[in-house]
């Protein structure tokens, strides 16, 4: 089972020294991947379902992963997840291709449609059409990355007579979310799915997937402490990678990373 780390671009671990140290520790312990989370702004005062207080430090995931890429040589890098309808798809396509180049092809773009209406309103994105924008933005970025003559004519984005280089060599798209639309999006437009939950939760979610293509990868943010039996439960469901969020477990981040490294294999 591959084991990854999530969410250390938040809070006390977000500074440069801690980011470099923890990323290098994770790599030395054999962790497979490093996932960065995304929120541009948070509601103030905090309201449900916001995940954090408004003064929580959250480093932009693309900037954070560029720093981690320069600090490591083997860790796979991923956004887990980036809120796509809040981003300009052409600008993001350039950022993704650039990070793919500078990381040596280690980057996975994990995206979702988002769930915080105050955040989307603040950045000028429509909450109501966030799903449609997510689909269209993925299609538009695919054009810029792969078409010999990129062009796109959609409801939310349109371009022609332009090109963008570098082209990414190895970017994978993973879709997060637990809605029927997210499952359809993952199969149609992605190469994997990023879920959150216990083995029972994931069993229910995966039962709703239809016609997963060969090579489709399942990554899950584990919501229970890891053990051999827990990992076996996830493996039996077809999960390829478990991602841990160290602040949710007992102990310091260092202790959690070292303790869970025994399950890497």
MARLOMAR-167279 format. One record per residue (C-alpha): residue number from 1; residue in three letters; z, y, x. Coordinates in Angstrom, 3 decimals, padded with zeros to 6 digits. Each point is the difference from the previous one (the first is absolute). Layout:
N
  seq  type         w         v         u
  NUM   Ala         Z         Y         X
...
% end
This chain:
265
  seq  type         w         v         u
    1   Unk   000.000   000.000   000.000
    2   Unk  -000.912   003.430   001.318
    3   Unk   002.866   002.503  -000.194
    4   Unk  -000.486   003.760  -000.156
    5   Unk   002.163   003.117  -000.135
    6   Unk  -000.217   002.759  -002.608
    7   Unk   001.206   003.524  -000.653
    8   Unk   001.339   001.183   003.356
    9   Unk  -001.916   003.282  -000.291
   10   Unk   002.865   000.974  -002.364
   11   Unk   003.383   001.552   000.719
   12   Unk   001.960  -000.428   003.225
   13   Unk  -002.632  -002.215   001.629
   14   Unk  -002.881   002.467  -000.437
   15   Unk   000.389   002.008   003.216
   16   Unk  -002.173  -000.600   003.071
   17   Unk   002.560  -001.715   002.219
   18   Unk   001.196  -002.402  -002.701
   19   Unk  -003.527  -000.681  -001.204
   20   Unk  -001.186  -000.891   003.488
   21   Unk   003.068  -002.079   000.799
   22   Unk   000.031  -001.958  -003.257
   23   Unk  -003.740  -000.625  -000.011
   24   Unk   000.159  -001.333   003.549
   25   Unk   003.031  -002.117  -000.909
   26   Unk  -001.825  -001.461  -003.021
   27   Unk  -003.015  -000.784   002.157
   28   Unk   002.108  -001.633   002.718
   29   Unk   001.736  -002.157  -002.624
   30   Unk  -003.343  -001.265  -001.288
   31   Unk  -000.287   001.833  -003.292
   32   Unk  -003.531  -000.084  -001.360
   33   Unk  -000.312   003.403  -001.656
   34   Unk   001.474   003.468  -000.548
   35   Unk  -000.454   001.599  -003.447
   36   Unk   000.462   003.716  -000.726
   37   Unk   000.845   001.299  -003.469
   38   Unk  -001.279   003.162  -001.670
   39   Unk   001.288   002.937  -002.010
   40   Unk  -001.370   003.505   000.559
   41   Unk   002.749   001.667  -002.045
   42   Unk   002.936  -001.242  -002.072
   43   Unk   001.441   001.365  -003.252
   44   Unk   002.868   002.440   000.535
   45   Unk   002.509  -000.675  -001.415
   46   Unk  -000.541  -003.761   000.146
   47   Unk  -001.172  -001.596  -003.255
   48   Unk  -000.908  -003.596  -000.777
   49   Unk  -002.075  -001.761   001.217
   50   Unk   000.070   001.987   003.253
   51   Unk   001.123  -002.306   002.837
   52   Unk   001.873   002.573   002.086
   53   Unk   001.856   003.287   000.017
   54   Unk  -002.285   003.022   000.430
   55   Unk   001.346   000.795   003.491
   56   Unk  -000.902  -003.446   001.365
   57   Unk  -002.129   000.230   003.143
   58   Unk  -003.339  -001.747  -000.617
   59   Unk  -002.568   000.205   002.798
   60   Unk  -003.633  -000.087  -001.133
   61   Unk  -001.109  -003.638   000.364
   62   Unk  -003.296   000.704   001.770
   63   Unk   001.669   002.259   002.576
   64   Unk   002.853  -002.494   000.374
   65   Unk  -002.321  -002.959   000.559
   66   Unk  -002.035   001.926   002.557
   67   Unk   003.218   000.474   001.965
   68   Unk   000.913  -003.685  -000.387
   69   Unk  -003.499  -001.018   001.090
   70   Unk   000.459   001.938   003.245
   71   Unk   003.447  -001.559   000.531
   72   Unk  -001.054  -003.642  -000.479
   73   Unk  -002.878  -002.315   000.800
   74   Unk   000.230  -002.984  -002.374
   75   Unk   001.736   001.014  -003.251
   76   Unk  -002.280   000.092  -002.990
   77   Unk   000.291   003.401  -001.723
   78   Unk  -000.155   000.592  -003.741
   79   Unk   000.789   002.464  -002.757
   80   Unk   002.270  -001.634  -002.504
   81   Unk  -001.144   001.716  -002.081
   82   Unk  -001.885   003.320   000.164
   83   Unk  -000.352   001.809  -003.341
   84   Unk  -003.781   000.258  -000.097
   85   Unk  -000.715   002.400  -002.913
   86   Unk   002.024   002.690   001.809
   87   Unk  -002.376  -000.066   003.000
   88   Unk  -003.472   001.391   000.540
   89   Unk  -002.024  -003.204   000.464
   90   Unk  -002.390   001.415   002.617
   91   Unk   002.828   001.411   002.102
   92   Unk   001.932  -003.255  -000.332
   93   Unk  -003.076  -002.060   000.917
   94   Unk  -000.265   001.990   003.240
   95   Unk   003.716  -000.432   000.726
   96   Unk  -000.197  -003.742  -000.628
   97   Unk  -003.066  -000.452   002.204
   98   Unk   001.647   002.049   002.750
   99   Unk   003.223  -002.030  -000.155
  100   Unk  -002.009  -003.221   000.005
  101   Unk  -001.763   001.141   003.179
  102   Unk   003.104   001.225   001.820
  103   Unk   002.073  -003.064  -000.928
  104   Unk  -002.657  -002.451   001.145
  105   Unk  -000.698  -001.283  -003.509
  106   Unk   003.631  -000.637  -000.967
  107   Unk   000.085   002.047  -003.221
  108   Unk   000.230  -001.153  -003.630
  109   Unk  -000.289   002.592  -002.767
  110   Unk   002.425  -000.848  -002.776
  111   Unk  -000.508   002.158  -003.089
  112   Unk   001.414   000.440  -003.474
  113   Unk  -000.538   002.227  -003.007
  114   Unk   003.498   001.532   000.123
  115   Unk   002.769   000.334  -002.551
  116   Unk   001.770   003.372   000.483
  117   Unk  -001.468   002.536  -002.426
  118   Unk   001.839   003.019   001.526
  119   Unk  -001.406  -000.814   003.428
  120   Unk  -003.573  -000.284  -001.255
  121   Unk   000.253   003.202  -002.005
  122   Unk   001.339   001.858   003.039
  123   Unk  -002.935  -001.049   002.199
  124   Unk  -002.557   000.700  -002.723
  125   Unk  -000.868  -003.594  -000.881
  126   Unk  -000.332  -001.198  -003.580
  127   Unk   002.600  -002.589  -000.940
  128   Unk  -002.011  -001.184  -003.014
  129   Unk  -003.147  -000.962   001.906
  130   Unk   001.692  -001.259   003.175
  131   Unk  -001.352  -003.537  -000.461
  132   Unk  -003.578   001.110  -000.487
  133   Unk   000.264   002.301   003.008
  134   Unk   001.386  -002.818   002.119
  135   Unk  -002.970  -002.223  -000.829
  136   Unk  -002.536   002.764   000.597
  137   Unk   001.585   001.179   003.237
  138   Unk  -000.069  -003.545   001.403
  139   Unk  -003.693  -000.293  -000.856
  140   Unk  -000.762   003.387   001.546
  141   Unk   001.835  -000.850   003.228
  142   Unk  -001.825  -003.318   000.184
  143   Unk  -003.272   001.936  -000.036
  144   Unk   001.089   002.175   002.922
  145   Unk   001.186  -002.985   001.979
  146   Unk  -002.860  -002.419  -000.579
  147   Unk  -003.172   001.553  -001.407
  148   Unk  -002.832   000.944   002.403
  149   Unk  -000.594   003.115  -002.142
  150   Unk   003.272   000.788  -001.795
  151   Unk  -000.200   001.507  -003.466
  152   Unk   002.101  -000.141  -003.128
  153   Unk  -000.276   001.519  -003.460
  154   Unk   003.142  -000.480  -002.054
  155   Unk   002.163   001.807  -002.494
  156   Unk   002.542   001.149   002.582
  157   Unk  -001.921   000.024   003.291
  158   Unk  -003.650   000.531   000.855
  159   Unk  -001.841   000.341   003.314
  160   Unk  -003.374  -000.649   001.655
  161   Unk  -001.822   001.104   003.108
  162   Unk   003.089  -000.476   002.163
  163   Unk   001.279  -002.560   002.458
  164   Unk   003.300  -000.699   001.742
  165   Unk   000.821  -001.704   003.267
  166   Unk   001.759  -001.906   001.416
  167   Unk  -000.621  -002.844  -002.354
  168   Unk   002.990  -002.350  -000.293
  169   Unk  -000.374  -003.355   001.673
  170   Unk   002.599  -002.021  -001.811
  171   Unk   001.755   001.893  -002.806
  172   Unk   001.405  -002.197  -002.736
  173   Unk   000.928   001.420  -003.405
  174   Unk   003.104  -001.330  -001.736
  175   Unk   000.940   001.107  -003.515
  176   Unk   003.582   000.347  -001.173
  177   Unk   001.372  -000.052  -003.531
  178   Unk   000.976  -002.398  -002.759
  179   Unk  -002.218   001.150  -002.880
  180   Unk  -003.070  -001.890  -001.242
  181   Unk  -002.128   002.883   001.318
  182   Unk   001.547  -000.354   003.459
  183   Unk  -000.716  -003.743   000.056
  184   Unk  -003.630   000.591  -001.010
  185   Unk  -000.329   002.775   002.588
  186   Unk   001.397  -002.220   002.755
  187   Unk  -002.499  -002.802  -000.675
  188   Unk  -003.033   002.233  -000.587
  189   Unk   000.529   002.668   002.655
  190   Unk   002.492  -001.434   002.494
  191   Unk   000.610  -002.847   002.357
  192   Unk   003.623  -000.462  -000.948
  193   Unk   002.936   000.924  -002.214
  194   Unk   003.370   001.539   000.876
  195   Unk   002.791  -000.900  -002.400
  196   Unk   003.724   000.502  -000.304
  197   Unk   002.449  -002.525  -001.333
  198   Unk   002.052  -003.156   000.136
  199   Unk  -001.758  -003.383   000.019
  200   Unk   000.359  -000.134  -003.796
  201   Unk  -001.522   003.471  -000.339
  202   Unk  -002.933  -000.885   002.256
  203   Unk  -000.580  -003.282  -001.832
  204   Unk  -000.541   001.956  -003.203
  205   Unk  -002.234   002.590   001.648
  206   Unk  -002.226  -002.516   001.771
  207   Unk  -000.473  -001.940  -003.233
  208   Unk  -001.880   003.051  -001.310
  209   Unk  -002.508   000.034   002.855
  210   Unk  -003.351  -001.546  -000.833
  211   Unk  -002.720  -001.127   002.396
  212   Unk   001.580   001.085   003.262
  213   Unk  -002.749  -000.154   002.638
  214   Unk   000.256  -002.050   003.169
  215   Unk   001.984   001.773   002.671
  216   Unk   001.824   002.206  -002.499
  217   Unk   003.393   000.787   001.553
  218   Unk   003.332   000.275  -001.830
  219   Unk   002.671   002.206   001.571
  220   Unk   003.372   000.406  -001.687
  221   Unk   002.937   002.339   000.534
  222   Unk   002.848  -002.496  -000.159
  223   Unk   002.859   000.974  -002.301
  224   Unk   002.442  -002.686   001.104
  225   Unk   001.455  -000.845   003.433
  226   Unk  -002.240  -002.349   001.930
  227   Unk   000.931  -003.597   000.604
  228   Unk  -001.972  -003.161   000.630
  229   Unk   000.197  -000.934  -003.684
  230   Unk  -000.992   003.472  -001.207
  231   Unk  -002.971   000.085   002.345
  232   Unk  -001.039  -003.456  -001.228
  233   Unk   000.065   001.297  -003.591
  234   Unk  -002.309   002.874   000.901
  235   Unk  -002.263  -002.273   002.043
  236   Unk  -000.359  -002.420  -002.899
  237   Unk  -001.224   002.918  -002.130
  238   Unk  -002.775   000.741   002.513
  239   Unk   001.608   003.046   001.618
  240   Unk  -001.455   000.659   003.456
  241   Unk   002.426   002.642   001.224
  242   Unk   003.508   001.177  -000.828
  243   Unk   000.870   003.627   000.711
  244   Unk   003.635   001.003   000.430
  245   Unk   001.534   003.422  -000.628
  246   Unk   002.923   000.042   002.471
  247   Unk   002.120   002.692  -001.737
  248   Unk   000.274  -002.299  -003.029
  249   Unk   001.683  -002.741   002.030
  250   Unk   003.487  -000.187   001.512
  251   Unk   000.356   001.380   003.511
  252   Unk  -001.757   002.563   002.162
  253   Unk  -003.779   000.027   000.245
  254   Unk   000.234  -001.618   003.432
  255   Unk   002.262  -002.747  -001.324
  256   Unk  -002.276  -000.686  -002.970
  257   Unk  -003.097  -000.175   002.195
  258   Unk   001.645  -002.368   002.466
  259   Unk   001.550  -002.186  -002.702
  260   Unk  -003.238  -000.456  -001.918
  261   Unk  -002.080  -000.581   003.112
  262   Unk   001.198  -003.623  -000.080
  263   Unk  -002.280  -000.575  -003.005
  264   Unk  -003.135   001.153   001.793
  265   Unk  -002.404  -002.823   000.581
% end
